[in-house]
Amino acid sequence: MVASSFPMILFALQLLVVFLFWIFVVRRHFQKSRVYPLYAVRDKFVYLVAAEKLEEDDVLFQEFYKAINIMIPNSKQLTLRNFVNAIVDARRKGHDPAQDEKLKEIQKALARVKDDEVKKTIISFYDTVLSLLIRNSLQIRLSLAFTRFQKTMQNVVSNYRHARETIICPA
């Protein structure tokens, strides 16, 4: 009886080792790697200043650079809740991009941007934040999945009605 349970115990120990490796090594690596895209976007903004495509005192550089620096500490697990916390933290520190005068100033600065690389960097900021939110937020993924399911069901019902009207019950 003992000899026959040895392979099962050995398998359970191997499974435990793999699980612990996942928890302590792989999962931590994935959590750290989630922040890298924000660092990359911040580095792009710094590059634009160094390449003189954007001025250091330009409102676009100042606001986006501040926003990224505020998000980075909150982005180890950037979920919808943490995103909201980052916005609240930004407001406490006096950096509220939703303020009317700030928003108008940013919009004016965006309107005068001619360089495509600056535009692409700003777009990559929003893409990065959105992709991090989607990847890390179960609520957003469930919402997107539900929306996709709903659209699929609408297509199925529409196709059924069309098939019924044209094939099954022609007028």
C-alpha positions in Angstrom: 0.0 0.0 0.0 2.8 2.5 0.9 4.8 1.7 -2.3 1.8 2.4 -4.5 1.1 5.8 -2.9 4.7 7.0 -3.4 4.3 8.1 -7.0 1.2 10.0 -6.0 3.1 11.8 -3.2 6.0 12.5 -5.5 3.5 14.0 -8.1 1.9 16.1 -5.4 5.3 17.5 -4.3 6.3 18.3 -7.8 3.0 20.1 -8.3 3.6 22.0 -5.1 7.1 23.1 -6.3 5.7 24.3 -9.6 2.9 26.2 -7.9 5.3 27.8 -5.5 7.7 28.7 -8.3 4.7 30.3 -10.1 3.7 32.3 -7.0 7.1 33.6 -6.1 9.0 34.0 -9.4 6.8 34.1 -12.5 3.9 36.1 -11.0 6.2 38.7 -9.5 7.9 39.1 -12.9 4.5 39.6 -14.6 3.5 42.2 -12.1 6.8 44.1 -12.6 6.5 43.9 -16.3 3.1 45.6 -16.3 4.7 48.9 -15.3 7.3 48.8 -18.1 5.0 50.3 -20.8 4.5 53.4 -18.7 8.2 53.8 -18.3 8.6 53.4 -22.0 6.0 56.2 -22.7 7.7 58.4 -20.2 11.0 57.8 -21.9 9.5 58.7 -25.2 8.4 62.1 -23.8 11.9 62.7 -22.4 13.3 61.7 -25.8 11.0 64.3 -27.5 12.4 67.0 -25.3 16.0 65.9 -25.9 15.3 65.8 -29.7 13.8 69.3 -29.3 10.5 68.2 -30.8 8.8 69.3 -27.6 9.8 71.9 -25.1 10.4 71.0 -21.5 8.1 73.8 -20.3 5.4 72.8 -22.8 2.1 72.0 -21.2 1.9 68.7 -23.0 5.3 67.5 -21.6 4.6 68.8 -18.1 1.1 67.3 -17.8 1.7 64.0 -19.4 5.0 63.5 -17.6 3.4 64.3 -14.3 0.5 62.0 -15.0 2.8 59.1 -15.8 4.9 59.7 -12.7 1.8 59.7 -10.6 0.5 56.5 -12.2 3.7 54.5 -12.0 3.6 53.9 -8.2 -0.1 52.9 -8.5 0.3 50.7 -11.6 1.9 47.6 -10.1 -1.6 46.3 -10.3 -3.3 49.0 -12.3 -7.0 48.1 -11.9 -10.0 50.2 -12.2 -9.9 50.9 -8.4 -6.2 51.8 -8.5 -6.8 54.0 -11.5 -9.4 55.9 -9.6 -7.0 56.1 -6.6 -4.3 57.5 -8.9 -6.7 60.2 -10.1 -7.7 61.0 -6.5 -4.0 61.1 -5.6 -3.3 63.4 -8.6 -6.0 65.8 -7.4 -4.6 65.9 -3.9 -1.2 66.8 -5.4 -2.8 69.6 -7.5 -2.6 67.8 -10.8 -6.1 67.4 -12.0 -6.2 67.1 -15.8 -10.0 67.2 -15.7 -10.0 70.9 -14.6 -11.6 73.0 -17.2 -8.7 75.5 -17.6 -6.1 72.7 -17.7 -8.2 70.7 -20.2 -8.6 73.7 -22.4 -4.9 74.5 -22.2 -4.0 70.8 -23.1 -6.5 70.9 -26.0 -5.0 74.1 -27.4 -1.5 72.6 -27.1 -2.7 69.5 -28.9 -4.2 71.6 -31.7 -0.8 73.2 -32.4 1.2 70.0 -32.5 2.5 69.4 -36.0 5.1 66.6 -35.3 3.7 63.1 -35.9 6.1 61.6 -33.3 4.6 63.8 -30.6 1.1 62.8 -31.6 2.0 59.1 -31.6 3.6 59.4 -28.2 0.5 61.0 -26.8 -1.7 58.3 -28.4 0.6 55.7 -27.0 0.1 57.1 -23.5 -3.6 56.6 -23.7 -3.2 53.2 -25.4 -0.9 52.1 -22.6 -3.2 53.2 -19.8 -6.2 51.6 -21.5 -4.4 48.3 -22.2 -3.1 48.2 -18.6 -6.6 48.8 -17.3 -8.1 46.1 -19.5 -5.4 43.6 -18.7 -5.6 44.2 -14.9 -9.2 44.9 -14.3 -11.6 42.0 -14.0 -14.6 44.3 -14.1 -13.6 45.8 -17.4 -12.8 42.5 -19.0 -16.2 41.1 -17.8 -17.9 44.2 -19.1 -16.2 43.8 -22.5 -17.0 40.1 -22.6 -20.6 40.7 -21.8 -20.8 43.4 -24.5 -19.2 41.0 -27.0 -21.6 38.3 -26.0 -24.6 40.6 -26.3 -23.5 41.7 -29.8 -23.1 38.1 -30.8 -26.5 37.2 -29.5 -28.0 40.1 -31.4 -26.4 38.9 -34.6 -27.7 35.3 -33.9 -31.2 36.6 -33.4 -31.0 38.9 -36.4 -29.7 36.1 -38.6 -32.4 33.8 -37.3 -35.1 36.3 -38.1 -33.6 36.9 -41.6 -33.4 33.2 -42.3 -36.9 32.7 -41.0 -38.3 35.5 -43.2 -36.4 34.5 -46.3 -36.1 30.7 -46.2 -38.6 29.2 -43.8 -41.6 31.5 -44.2 -41.2 33.4 -47.5 -44.0 35.9 -48.1 
